[in-house]
């Protein structure tokens, strides 16, 4: 599951998702197997960079456990 959150509070879905994009100050952080505000895998991405980062994971065919170890 991919979750997009407008802030680190994650009010609509505070739990972990396979991929979480969290907006902050006009950029996005991408966290793997984490809740909004979790430790980012990639941070301070433009919208285009965030899309590319998530798209790069889609072809990887990784399990949730493997996603959490992607660096």
CNS distance restraints for C-alpha pairs under 8 A (distance, minus, plus):
assign (resid   1 and name CA) (resid  17 and name CA) 5.68 0.50 0.50
assign (resid   1 and name CA) (resid  18 and name CA) 5.24 0.50 0.50
assign (resid   1 and name CA) (resid  19 and name CA) 6.42 0.50 0.50
assign (resid   2 and name CA) (resid  17 and name CA) 6.24 0.50 0.50
assign (resid   2 and name CA) (resid  18 and name CA) 6.08 0.50 0.50
assign (resid   2 and name CA) (resid  19 and name CA) 4.72 0.50 0.50
assign (resid   2 and name CA) (resid  20 and name CA) 5.75 0.50 0.50
assign (resid   2 and name CA) (resid  21 and name CA) 7.69 0.50 0.50
assign (resid   3 and name CA) (resid  13 and name CA) 7.97 0.50 0.50
assign (resid   3 and name CA) (resid  17 and name CA) 6.21 0.50 0.50
assign (resid   3 and name CA) (resid  18 and name CA) 7.94 0.50 0.50
assign (resid   3 and name CA) (resid  19 and name CA) 6.27 0.50 0.50
assign (resid   3 and name CA) (resid  20 and name CA) 4.71 0.50 0.50
assign (resid   3 and name CA) (resid  21 and name CA) 6.21 0.50 0.50
assign (resid   4 and name CA) (resid  20 and name CA) 5.85 0.50 0.50
assign (resid   4 and name CA) (resid  21 and name CA) 4.74 0.50 0.50
assign (resid   4 and name CA) (resid  22 and name CA) 6.07 0.50 0.50
assign (resid   4 and name CA) (resid  23 and name CA) 7.89 0.50 0.50
assign (resid   5 and name CA) (resid  10 and name CA) 5.83 0.50 0.50
assign (resid   5 and name CA) (resid  20 and name CA) 7.41 0.50 0.50
assign (resid   5 and name CA) (resid  21 and name CA) 6.12 0.50 0.50
assign (resid   5 and name CA) (resid  22 and name CA) 4.86 0.50 0.50
assign (resid   5 and name CA) (resid  23 and name CA) 6.28 0.50 0.50
assign (resid   5 and name CA) (resid  36 and name CA) 6.52 0.50 0.50
assign (resid   6 and name CA) (resid  10 and name CA) 7.36 0.50 0.50
assign (resid   6 and name CA) (resid  22 and name CA) 6.03 0.50 0.50
assign (resid   6 and name CA) (resid  23 and name CA) 5.00 0.50 0.50
assign (resid   6 and name CA) (resid  24 and name CA) 7.33 0.50 0.50
assign (resid   7 and name CA) (resid  22 and name CA) 5.70 0.50 0.50
assign (resid   7 and name CA) (resid  23 and name CA) 5.37 0.50 0.50
assign (resid   7 and name CA) (resid  24 and name CA) 6.14 0.50 0.50
assign (resid   7 and name CA) (resid  36 and name CA) 7.17 0.50 0.50
assign (resid   7 and name CA) (resid  37 and name CA) 7.53 0.50 0.50
assign (resid   8 and name CA) (resid  22 and name CA) 6.16 0.50 0.50
assign (resid   8 and name CA) (resid  23 and name CA) 7.53 0.50 0.50
assign (resid   8 and name CA) (resid  24 and name CA) 7.83 0.50 0.50
assign (resid   8 and name CA) (resid  36 and name CA) 4.84 0.50 0.50
assign (resid   8 and name CA) (resid  37 and name CA) 4.17 0.50 0.50
assign (resid   8 and name CA) (resid  38 and name CA) 7.92 0.50 0.50
assign (resid   9 and name CA) (resid  14 and name CA) 7.04 0.50 0.50
assign (resid   9 and name CA) (resid  36 and name CA) 6.44 0.50 0.50
assign (resid   9 and name CA) (resid  37 and name CA) 6.89 0.50 0.50
assign (resid  10 and name CA) (resid  14 and name CA) 4.64 0.50 0.50
assign (resid  10 and name CA) (resid  15 and name CA) 7.95 0.50 0.50
assign (resid  10 and name CA) (resid  35 and name CA) 7.40 0.50 0.50
assign (resid  10 and name CA) (resid  36 and name CA) 5.31 0.50 0.50
assign (resid  10 and name CA) (resid  37 and name CA) 7.77 0.50 0.50
assign (resid  14 and name CA) (resid  35 and name CA) 6.02 0.50 0.50
assign (resid  14 and name CA) (resid  36 and name CA) 6.65 0.50 0.50
assign (resid  15 and name CA) (resid  34 and name CA) 7.48 0.50 0.50
assign (resid  15 and name CA) (resid  35 and name CA) 5.10 0.50 0.50
assign (resid  15 and name CA) (resid  36 and name CA) 7.72 0.50 0.50
assign (resid  16 and name CA) (resid  20 and name CA) 7.74 0.50 0.50
assign (resid  16 and name CA) (resid  33 and name CA) 5.85 0.50 0.50
assign (resid  16 and name CA) (resid  34 and name CA) 4.32 0.50 0.50
assign (resid  16 and name CA) (resid  35 and name CA) 3.90 0.50 0.50
assign (resid  16 and name CA) (resid  36 and name CA) 7.40 0.50 0.50
assign (resid  17 and name CA) (resid  32 and name CA) 7.36 0.50 0.50
assign (resid  17 and name CA) (resid  33 and name CA) 5.31 0.50 0.50
assign (resid  17 and name CA) (resid  34 and name CA) 5.65 0.50 0.50
assign (resid  17 and name CA) (resid  35 and name CA) 6.20 0.50 0.50
assign (resid  18 and name CA) (resid  32 and name CA) 5.57 0.50 0.50
assign (resid  18 and name CA) (resid  33 and name CA) 4.29 0.50 0.50
assign (resid  18 and name CA) (resid  34 and name CA) 6.80 0.50 0.50
assign (resid  18 and name CA) (resid  64 and name CA) 6.11 0.50 0.50
assign (resid  18 and name CA) (resid  67 and name CA) 7.41 0.50 0.50
assign (resid  19 and name CA) (resid  30 and name CA) 6.91 0.50 0.50
assign (resid  19 and name CA) (resid  31 and name CA) 5.86 0.50 0.50
assign (resid  19 and name CA) (resid  32 and name CA) 4.68 0.50 0.50
assign (resid  19 and name CA) (resid  33 and name CA) 5.90 0.50 0.50
assign (resid  19 and name CA) (resid  34 and name CA) 7.06 0.50 0.50
assign (resid  19 and name CA) (resid  54 and name CA) 7.68 0.50 0.50
assign (resid  20 and name CA) (resid  29 and name CA) 7.97 0.50 0.50
assign (resid  20 and name CA) (resid  30 and name CA) 5.62 0.50 0.50
assign (resid  20 and name CA) (resid  31 and name CA) 5.14 0.50 0.50
assign (resid  20 and name CA) (resid  32 and name CA) 6.32 0.50 0.50
assign (resid  20 and name CA) (resid  33 and name CA) 7.51 0.50 0.50
assign (resid  20 and name CA) (resid  34 and name CA) 6.55 0.50 0.50
assign (resid  20 and name CA) (resid  35 and name CA) 6.61 0.50 0.50
assign (resid  20 and name CA) (resid  36 and name CA) 6.23 0.50 0.50
assign (resid  21 and name CA) (resid  28 and name CA) 6.14 0.50 0.50
assign (resid  21 and name CA) (resid  29 and name CA) 5.58 0.50 0.50
assign (resid  21 and name CA) (resid  30 and name CA) 4.60 0.50 0.50
assign (resid  21 and name CA) (resid  31 and name CA) 6.52 0.50 0.50
assign (resid  21 and name CA) (resid  36 and name CA) 7.21 0.50 0.50
assign (resid  21 and name CA) (resid  50 and name CA) 7.74 0.50 0.50
assign (resid  22 and name CA) (resid  28 and name CA) 5.41 0.50 0.50
assign (resid  22 and name CA) (resid  29 and name CA) 5.20 0.50 0.50
assign (resid  22 and name CA) (resid  30 and name CA) 6.54 0.50 0.50
assign (resid  22 and name CA) (resid  36 and name CA) 5.77 0.50 0.50
assign (resid  22 and name CA) (resid  37 and name CA) 6.64 0.50 0.50
assign (resid  23 and name CA) (resid  27 and name CA) 5.75 0.50 0.50
assign (resid  23 and name CA) (resid  28 and name CA) 4.50 0.50 0.50
assign (resid  23 and name CA) (resid  29 and name CA) 6.55 0.50 0.50
assign (resid  24 and name CA) (resid  28 and name CA) 6.06 0.50 0.50
assign (resid  24 and name CA) (resid  29 and name CA) 7.73 0.50 0.50
assign (resid  26 and name CA) (resid  46 and name CA) 7.58 0.50 0.50
assign (resid  27 and name CA) (resid  44 and name CA) 5.23 0.50 0.50
assign (resid  27 and name CA) (resid  45 and name CA) 5.29 0.50 0.50
assign (resid  27 and name CA) (resid  46 and name CA) 5.15 0.50 0.50
assign (resid  27 and name CA) (resid  47 and name CA) 6.71 0.50 0.50
assign (resid  28 and name CA) (resid  43 and name CA) 6.37 0.50 0.50
assign (resid  28 and name CA) (resid  44 and name CA) 5.42 0.50 0.50
assign (resid  28 and name CA) (resid  45 and name CA) 4.99 0.50 0.50
assign (resid  28 and name CA) (resid  46 and name CA) 6.37 0.50 0.50
assign (resid  28 and name CA) (resid  47 and name CA) 6.78 0.50 0.50
assign (resid  28 and name CA) (resid  50 and name CA) 6.50 0.50 0.50
assign (resid  29 and name CA) (resid  40 and name CA) 5.78 0.50 0.50
assign (resid  29 and name CA) (resid  41 and name CA) 7.58 0.50 0.50
assign (resid  29 and name CA) (resid  42 and name CA) 5.85 0.50 0.50
assign (resid  29 and name CA) (resid  43 and name CA) 4.18 0.50 0.50
assign (resid  29 and name CA) (resid  44 and name CA) 5.68 0.50 0.50
assign (resid  29 and name CA) (resid  45 and name CA) 6.33 0.50 0.50
assign (resid  29 and name CA) (resid  50 and name CA) 7.61 0.50 0.50
assign (resid  30 and name CA) (resid  40 and name CA) 5.34 0.50 0.50
assign (resid  30 and name CA) (resid  41 and name CA) 5.68 0.50 0.50
assign (resid  30 and name CA) (resid  42 and name CA) 5.24 0.50 0.50
assign (resid  30 and name CA) (resid  43 and name CA) 6.20 0.50 0.50
assign (resid  30 and name CA) (resid  50 and name CA) 7.04 0.50 0.50
assign (resid  30 and name CA) (resid  53 and name CA) 7.93 0.50 0.50
assign (resid  30 and name CA) (resid  54 and name CA) 7.90 0.50 0.50
assign (resid  31 and name CA) (resid  35 and name CA) 7.70 0.50 0.50
assign (resid  31 and name CA) (resid  36 and name CA) 7.76 0.50 0.50
assign (resid  31 and name CA) (resid  38 and name CA) 6.23 0.50 0.50
assign (resid  31 and name CA) (resid  39 and name CA) 6.11 0.50 0.50
assign (resid  31 and name CA) (resid  40 and name CA) 4.24 0.50 0.50
assign (resid  31 and name CA) (resid  41 and name CA) 4.96 0.50 0.50
assign (resid  31 and name CA) (resid  42 and name CA) 6.93 0.50 0.50
assign (resid  32 and name CA) (resid  40 and name CA) 7.27 0.50 0.50
assign (resid  32 and name CA) (resid  41 and name CA) 6.43 0.50 0.50
assign (resid  32 and name CA) (resid  67 and name CA) 6.11 0.50 0.50
assign (resid  32 and name CA) (resid  68 and name CA) 5.35 0.50 0.50
assign (resid  33 and name CA) (resid  64 and name CA) 6.57 0.50 0.50
assign (resid  33 and name CA) (resid  65 and name CA) 7.87 0.50 0.50
assign (resid  33 and name CA) (resid  67 and name CA) 6.91 0.50 0.50
assign (resid  33 and name CA) (resid  68 and name CA) 5.57 0.50 0.50
assign (resid  34 and name CA) (resid  38 and name CA) 5.46 0.50 0.50
assign (resid  34 and name CA) (resid  39 and name CA) 7.47 0.50 0.50
assign (resid  41 and name CA) (resid  70 and name CA) 7.66 0.50 0.50
assign (resid  41 and name CA) (resid  71 and name CA) 6.59 0.50 0.50
assign (resid  42 and name CA) (resid  53 and name CA) 7.93 0.50 0.50
assign (resid  45 and name CA) (resid  49 and name CA) 5.37 0.50 0.50
assign (resid  45 and name CA) (resid  50 and name CA) 5.52 0.50 0.50
assign (resid  46 and name CA) (resid  50 and name CA) 6.11 0.50 0.50
assign (resid  47 and name CA) (resid  51 and name CA) 6.28 0.50 0.50
assign (resid  48 and name CA) (resid  52 and name CA) 6.28 0.50 0.50
assign (resid  49 and name CA) (resid  53 and name CA) 6.09 0.50 0.50
assign (resid  50 and name CA) (resid  54 and name CA) 6.26 0.50 0.50
assign (resid  51 and name CA) (resid  55 and name CA) 6.00 0.50 0.50
assign (resid  52 and name CA) (resid  56 and name CA) 6.03 0.50 0.50
assign (resid  53 and name CA) (resid  57 and name CA) 6.87 0.50 0.50
assign (resid  54 and name CA) (resid  58 and name CA) 6.81 0.50 0.50
assign (resid  55 and name CA) (resid  59 and name CA) 7.36 0.50 0.50
assign (resid  56 and name CA) (resid  60 and name CA) 7.14 0.50 0.50
assign (resid  57 and name CA) (resid  61 and name CA) 7.39 0.50 0.50
assign (resid  57 and name CA) (resid  62 and name CA) 7.79 0.50 0.50
assign (resid  62 and name CA) (resid  66 and name CA) 5.61 0.50 0.50
assign (resid  62 and name CA) (resid  67 and name CA) 5.97 0.50 0.50
assign (resid  63 and name CA) (resid  67 and name CA) 6.07 0.50 0.50
assign (resid  64 and name CA) (resid  68 and name CA) 6.37 0.50 0.50
assign (resid  65 and name CA) (resid  69 and name CA) 6.91 0.50 0.50
assign (resid  66 and name CA) (resid  70 and name CA) 6.60 0.50 0.50
